[in-house]
Amino acid sequence: MVRVPRIAGLKLSRKLTRRWKARLRAQRRWWRARWRAEAQGELLFPEVGRGMVAVETLTAAAAGPGPRIAVLHATAGSGHNEEASPEEVLPLFAASCEKPLSILRVPKTFRRWMLRFREPVDNWSRGPVTLLGDAAHLMLQYAAQGAAMALEDAVCLAVAIGDHDGDFAAAFQSYQRARLVRASRVQLSASLLGLLYHARGVARLVRNDMYAGWSGDGQFDALDWVYKPPDYVRRLRSGGHL
């Protein structure tokens, strides 16, 4: 049974409630399919490339070295949340092995989802106004760090405001100085990962050669800077300031 969360003071229409429940059911079916795929050593996820939604499967069982990547680009249109039929999607995965194909045959329709991205900017603040989260550093999904960066922004901003005793303009500049380089590095890294994931031709051969000898420990070491708490997180825990 799908339960719609209740929010105090908010009444949902029957139409909106049905739509919400249908979306929750679809999401649950999707995650069950993804978990089944991952249990078989595969990764299946919806993808949108360069303004067009794509459906993508990465599987080590596919022919050739490295993961096989199949991308569906919009052909019926380029709008957000447009419908794509199985007849449009499935031929793009015809060369894949049977396991991901068996999952892809389950949905009756697919949806396109736009990804939005911009290059890092050097200023988030003006006087008593500042930005955080996607408003400050909109990034692609490949590093899975968008929400994490927004939370780090919030922590850093709280410390900066506490440190400047009501001077919000000064607090926002302090927050920006502390966050700009790290958030921008994650933003750029996410874009670079997208290039690696979708590499084709010679670029794909180069990528496979670069990572052929990597161990699990090597990958963890390369990502240590992402998951190591920044100074302002540790300072907040200890009641300190920026």
FIBA-119921 format. One record per residue (C-alpha): x, y, z; chain. Coordinates in steps of 0.1 Angstrom, whole numbers, plus 5000, padded with zeros to 4 digits. Example, Ala and Ser with C-alpha at 12.3 -4.5 7.8 and 13.67 -1.06 7.14 Angstrom:
BEGIN
+------+------+------+---+
!   px !   py !   pz ! c !
+------+------+------+---+
! 5123 ! 4955 ! 5078 ! A !
! 5137 ! 4989 ! 5071 ! A !
+------+------+------+---+
end
This chain:
BEGIN
+------+------+------+---+
!   px !   py !   pz ! c !
+------+------+------+---+
! 5000 ! 5000 ! 5000 ! A !
! 5013 ! 5034 ! 4991 ! A !
! 5008 ! 5061 ! 5018 ! A !
! 5009 ! 5098 ! 5010 ! A !
! 5027 ! 5118 ! 5037 ! A !
! 5004 ! 5141 ! 5056 ! A !
! 5015 ! 5177 ! 5060 ! A !
! 4999 ! 5198 ! 5088 ! A !
! 4975 ! 5224 ! 5073 ! A !
! 4977 ! 5211 ! 5038 ! A !
! 4948 ! 5194 ! 5021 ! A !
! 4955 ! 5176 ! 4988 ! A !
! 4929 ! 5172 ! 4961 ! A !
! 4919 ! 5137 ! 4951 ! A !
! 4935 ! 5142 ! 4917 ! A !
! 4968 ! 5153 ! 4932 ! A !
! 4967 ! 5125 ! 4957 ! A !
! 4962 ! 5099 ! 4930 ! A !
! 4990 ! 5115 ! 4909 ! A !
! 5013 ! 5114 ! 4940 ! A !
! 5005 ! 5078 ! 4947 ! A !
! 5010 ! 5068 ! 4911 ! A !
! 5044 ! 5085 ! 4911 ! A !
! 5054 ! 5067 ! 4944 ! A !
! 5044 ! 5034 ! 4929 ! A !
! 5064 ! 5041 ! 4898 ! A !
! 5094 ! 5051 ! 4918 ! A !
! 5091 ! 5019 ! 4939 ! A !
! 5090 ! 4997 ! 4908 ! A !
! 5120 ! 5015 ! 4894 ! A !
! 5142 ! 5010 ! 4925 ! A !
! 5132 ! 4974 ! 4927 ! A !
! 5144 ! 4969 ! 4891 ! A !
! 5176 ! 4988 ! 4898 ! A !
! 5183 ! 4967 ! 4929 ! A !
! 5178 ! 4936 ! 4909 ! A !
! 5202 ! 4948 ! 4883 ! A !
! 5229 ! 4958 ! 4908 ! A !
! 5226 ! 4924 ! 4924 ! A !
! 5237 ! 4910 ! 4890 ! A !
! 5267 ! 4934 ! 4889 ! A !
! 5250 ! 4959 ! 4867 ! A !
! 5239 ! 4995 ! 4871 ! A !
! 5207 ! 5009 ! 4855 ! A !
! 5196 ! 5045 ! 4859 ! A !
! 5177 ! 5072 ! 4841 ! A !
! 5200 ! 5097 ! 4824 ! A !
! 5196 ! 5130 ! 4807 ! A !
! 5225 ! 5141 ! 4785 ! A !
! 5231 ! 5177 ! 4773 ! A !
! 5195 ! 5189 ! 4777 ! A !
! 5180 ! 5156 ! 4765 ! A !
! 5168 ! 5128 ! 4787 ! A !
! 5185 ! 5095 ! 4782 ! A !
! 5181 ! 5060 ! 4796 ! A !
! 5214 ! 5044 ! 4803 ! A !
! 5227 ! 5010 ! 4813 ! A !
! 5263 ! 5001 ! 4823 ! A !
! 5271 ! 4965 ! 4824 ! A !
! 5304 ! 4946 ! 4828 ! A !
! 5288 ! 4917 ! 4810 ! A !
! 5286 ! 4935 ! 4777 ! A !
! 5311 ! 4928 ! 4750 ! A !
! 5344 ! 4947 ! 4749 ! A !
! 5366 ! 4961 ! 4777 ! A !
! 5350 ! 4984 ! 4803 ! A !
! 5314 ! 4992 ! 4808 ! A !
! 5290 ! 4994 ! 4778 ! A !
! 5271 ! 5027 ! 4777 ! A !
! 5239 ! 5031 ! 4757 ! A !
! 5223 ! 5065 ! 4756 ! A !
! 5188 ! 5075 ! 4744 ! A !
! 5188 ! 5111 ! 4731 ! A !
! 5155 ! 5129 ! 4726 ! A !
! 5141 ! 5124 ! 4691 ! A !
! 5104 ! 5132 ! 4697 ! A !
! 5113 ! 5166 ! 4713 ! A !
! 5136 ! 5182 ! 4737 ! A !
! 5112 ! 5192 ! 4765 ! A !
! 5114 ! 5182 ! 4801 ! A !
! 5094 ! 5151 ! 4812 ! A !
! 5083 ! 5141 ! 4777 ! A !
! 5072 ! 5106 ! 4771 ! A !
! 5093 ! 5081 ! 4751 ! A !
! 5079 ! 5048 ! 4740 ! A !
! 5096 ! 5014 ! 4744 ! A !
! 5098 ! 5013 ! 4705 ! A !
! 5120 ! 5043 ! 4707 ! A !
! 5141 ! 5032 ! 4737 ! A !
! 5147 ! 4994 ! 4733 ! A !
! 5165 ! 4994 ! 4699 ! A !
! 5192 ! 5015 ! 4714 ! A !
! 5199 ! 4987 ! 4739 ! A !
! 5197 ! 4959 ! 4713 ! A !
! 5235 ! 4950 ! 4717 ! A !
! 5232 ! 4947 ! 4755 ! A !
! 5230 ! 4914 ! 4773 ! A !
! 5197 ! 4899 ! 4783 ! A !
! 5197 ! 4909 ! 4820 ! A !
! 5194 ! 4947 ! 4815 ! A !
! 5171 ! 4941 ! 4785 ! A !
! 5147 ! 4921 ! 4807 ! A !
! 5144 ! 4951 ! 4830 ! A !
! 5140 ! 4976 ! 4802 ! A !
! 5111 ! 4956 ! 4788 ! A !
! 5091 ! 4961 ! 4820 ! A !
! 5081 ! 4998 ! 4817 ! A !
! 5053 ! 5006 ! 4793 ! A !
! 5066 ! 5042 ! 4788 ! A !
! 5098 ! 5061 ! 4796 ! A !
! 5102 ! 5098 ! 4806 ! A !
! 5128 ! 5123 ! 4795 ! A !
! 5144 ! 5144 ! 4822 ! A !
! 5165 ! 5175 ! 4816 ! A !
! 5198 ! 5180 ! 4834 ! A !
! 5208 ! 5216 ! 4839 ! A !
! 5244 ! 5228 ! 4844 ! A !
! 5265 ! 5259 ! 4843 ! A !
! 5302 ! 5267 ! 4847 ! A !
! 5313 ! 5278 ! 4882 ! A !
! 5309 ! 5316 ! 4890 ! A !
! 5332 ! 5336 ! 4912 ! A !
! 5306 ! 5355 ! 4932 ! A !
! 5275 ! 5342 ! 4950 ! A !
! 5268 ! 5372 ! 4972 ! A !
! 5257 ! 5409 ! 4970 ! A !
! 5252 ! 5429 ! 5001 ! A !
! 5227 ! 5412 ! 5024 ! A !
! 5218 ! 5385 ! 4999 ! A !
! 5237 ! 5352 ! 4991 ! A !
! 5231 ! 5320 ! 4973 ! A !
! 5236 ! 5284 ! 4983 ! A !
! 5229 ! 5249 ! 4969 ! A !
! 5220 ! 5247 ! 4932 ! A !
! 5214 ! 5284 ! 4930 ! A !
! 5251 ! 5289 ! 4937 ! A !
! 5267 ! 5259 ! 4920 ! A !
! 5243 ! 5240 ! 4898 ! A !
! 5260 ! 5207 ! 4890 ! A !
! 5254 ! 5175 ! 4870 ! A !
! 5245 ! 5143 ! 4889 ! A !
! 5276 ! 5122 ! 4880 ! A !
! 5293 ! 5127 ! 4914 ! A !
! 5261 ! 5124 ! 4934 ! A !
! 5271 ! 5154 ! 4955 ! A !
! 5245 ! 5181 ! 4947 ! A !
! 5225 ! 5176 ! 4980 ! A !
! 5257 ! 5171 ! 5000 ! A !
! 5271 ! 5204 ! 4987 ! A !
! 5239 ! 5222 ! 4997 ! A !
! 5241 ! 5208 ! 5032 ! A !
! 5278 ! 5218 ! 5035 ! A !
! 5267 ! 5253 ! 5023 ! A !
! 5241 ! 5254 ! 5051 ! A !
! 5266 ! 5244 ! 5078 ! A !
! 5292 ! 5268 ! 5066 ! A !
! 5266 ! 5296 ! 5064 ! A !
! 5254 ! 5290 ! 5099 ! A !
! 5290 ! 5292 ! 5113 ! A !
! 5297 ! 5324 ! 5093 ! A !
! 5265 ! 5341 ! 5105 ! A !
! 5273 ! 5331 ! 5141 ! A !
! 5308 ! 5345 ! 5137 ! A !
! 5298 ! 5379 ! 5125 ! A !
! 5271 ! 5389 ! 5150 ! A !
! 5244 ! 5401 ! 5127 ! A !
! 5266 ! 5416 ! 5100 ! A !
! 5251 ! 5395 ! 5072 ! A !
! 5270 ! 5411 ! 5043 ! A !
! 5303 ! 5402 ! 5061 ! A !
! 5290 ! 5367 ! 5070 ! A !
! 5280 ! 5360 ! 5034 ! A !
! 5315 ! 5370 ! 5021 ! A !
! 5331 ! 5348 ! 5047 ! A !
! 5309 ! 5319 ! 5038 ! A !
! 5316 ! 5324 ! 5001 ! A !
! 5354 ! 5325 ! 5006 ! A !
! 5352 ! 5292 ! 5026 ! A !
! 5330 ! 5274 ! 5001 ! A !
! 5338 ! 5287 ! 4966 ! A !
! 5368 ! 5265 ! 4957 ! A !
! 5355 ! 5232 ! 4972 ! A !
! 5320 ! 5235 ! 4957 ! A !
! 5334 ! 5245 ! 4924 ! A !
! 5358 ! 5216 ! 4924 ! A !
! 5329 ! 5192 ! 4930 ! A !
! 5309 ! 5210 ! 4903 ! A !
! 5337 ! 5206 ! 4877 ! A !
! 5345 ! 5170 ! 4888 ! A !
! 5309 ! 5160 ! 4882 ! A !
! 5312 ! 5173 ! 4846 ! A !
! 5344 ! 5155 ! 4841 ! A !
! 5329 ! 5123 ! 4853 ! A !
! 5301 ! 5127 ! 4828 ! A !
! 5327 ! 5130 ! 4800 ! A !
! 5343 ! 5098 ! 4813 ! A !
! 5311 ! 5079 ! 4816 ! A !
! 5300 ! 5088 ! 4781 ! A !
! 5334 ! 5086 ! 4764 ! A !
! 5333 ! 5072 ! 4728 ! A !
! 5359 ! 5061 ! 4703 ! A !
! 5395 ! 5069 ! 4712 ! A !
! 5384 ! 5088 ! 4743 ! A !
! 5368 ! 5056 ! 4756 ! A !
! 5400 ! 5036 ! 4749 ! A !
! 5420 ! 5062 ! 4768 ! A !
! 5395 ! 5061 ! 4797 ! A !
! 5397 ! 5023 ! 4799 ! A !
! 5435 ! 5023 ! 4799 ! A !
! 5436 ! 5050 ! 4826 ! A !
! 5415 ! 5029 ! 4850 ! A !
! 5425 ! 4994 ! 4840 ! A !
! 5449 ! 4989 ! 4869 ! A !
! 5430 ! 5008 ! 4896 ! A !
! 5423 ! 4989 ! 4928 ! A !
! 5394 ! 4996 ! 4951 ! A !
! 5417 ! 5013 ! 4976 ! A !
! 5430 ! 5035 ! 4949 ! A !
! 5395 ! 5047 ! 4940 ! A !
! 5387 ! 5054 ! 4977 ! A !
! 5419 ! 5074 ! 4980 ! A !
! 5411 ! 5095 ! 4950 ! A !
! 5377 ! 5104 ! 4965 ! A !
! 5390 ! 5111 ! 5000 ! A !
! 5389 ! 5148 ! 4995 ! A !
! 5351 ! 5146 ! 4987 ! A !
! 5341 ! 5127 ! 5019 ! A !
! 5366 ! 5142 ! 5044 ! A !
! 5347 ! 5168 ! 5065 ! A !
! 5359 ! 5204 ! 5057 ! A !
! 5373 ! 5225 ! 5085 ! A !
! 5340 ! 5244 ! 5091 ! A !
! 5321 ! 5212 ! 5097 ! A !
! 5346 ! 5202 ! 5124 ! A !
! 5345 ! 5237 ! 5138 ! A !
! 5307 ! 5237 ! 5140 ! A !
! 5308 ! 5204 ! 5159 ! A !
! 5332 ! 5219 ! 5184 ! A !
! 5313 ! 5252 ! 5186 ! A !
! 5340 ! 5272 ! 5168 ! A !
! 5339 ! 5298 ! 5140 ! A !
! 5353 ! 5303 ! 5106 ! A !
+------+------+------+---+
end
